[in-house]
């Protein structure tokens, strides 16, 4: 079973580049465009790793990280 990784970023170019690389490295990558959706996703899935963009719409990355804890 591949380790699951959640990417939270609204930047499509960042997502495309990193997601492809991480899939090749053996990760199952799930992505969402906002912190709000990322937090909702955590209610239904348990990723091994979460990557959060520093510049998110709606909620800052620091607020999102605090809520993830």
C-alpha positions as CSV (number, residue, x, y, z in Angstrom):
1,X,0.0,0.0,0.0
2,X,1.4,3.4,-1.0
3,X,1.7,6.1,1.6
4,X,-1.0,8.8,1.2
5,X,0.0,12.4,0.8
6,X,-2.4,15.4,0.9
7,X,-1.3,18.5,-1.0
8,X,-3.2,21.8,-0.2
9,X,-2.4,24.3,-2.9
10,X,-4.4,26.5,-5.3
11,X,-1.5,26.8,-7.7
12,X,-2.0,24.3,-10.5
13,X,1.6,24.5,-11.8
14,X,3.0,23.7,-8.3
15,X,0.5,20.8,-8.0
16,X,1.3,19.4,-11.4
17,X,5.1,19.5,-10.8
18,X,5.2,18.1,-7.3
19,X,2.3,15.6,-7.7
20,X,4.0,13.9,-10.7
21,X,7.3,13.7,-8.9
22,X,5.7,12.3,-5.7
23,X,3.7,9.7,-7.6
24,X,6.8,8.5,-9.3
25,X,8.4,8.3,-5.8
26,X,5.6,5.9,-4.7
27,X,3.1,8.2,-3.0
28,X,-0.7,8.2,-3.5
29,X,-1.3,12.0,-4.0
30,X,-4.6,13.7,-3.2
31,X,-4.9,17.4,-3.7
32,X,-7.3,20.1,-2.7
33,X,-7.2,23.9,-3.6
34,X,-8.1,25.4,-0.2
35,X,-7.3,25.0,3.5
36,X,-11.1,24.6,4.1
37,X,-11.3,21.6,1.8
38,X,-8.0,20.2,3.1
39,X,-9.4,20.3,6.7
40,X,-12.6,18.6,5.5
41,X,-10.6,16.0,3.7
42,X,-8.9,15.1,6.9
43,X,-12.2,14.1,8.4
44,X,-12.5,11.2,5.8
45,X,-8.9,10.3,5.1
46,X,-5.7,10.0,7.1
47,X,-2.7,11.0,5.0
48,X,0.8,10.1,6.1
49,X,2.0,13.5,5.1
50,X,0.4,16.9,4.4
51,X,2.0,19.6,2.3
52,X,0.4,23.0,2.7
53,X,1.1,26.0,0.4
54,X,2.2,29.1,2.2
55,X,-0.1,31.3,0.2
56,X,-3.7,30.0,0.5
57,X,-7.0,31.7,-0.1
58,X,-9.5,31.9,2.7
59,X,-7.4,30.6,5.6
60,X,-3.7,31.2,6.1
61,X,-1.3,28.3,6.1
62,X,-0.4,29.0,9.8
63,X,-4.1,28.8,10.8
64,X,-4.5,25.6,8.7
65,X,-1.5,24.0,10.4
66,X,-2.8,24.9,13.8
67,X,-6.2,23.3,13.0
68,X,-4.5,20.2,11.6
69,X,-2.6,19.6,14.9
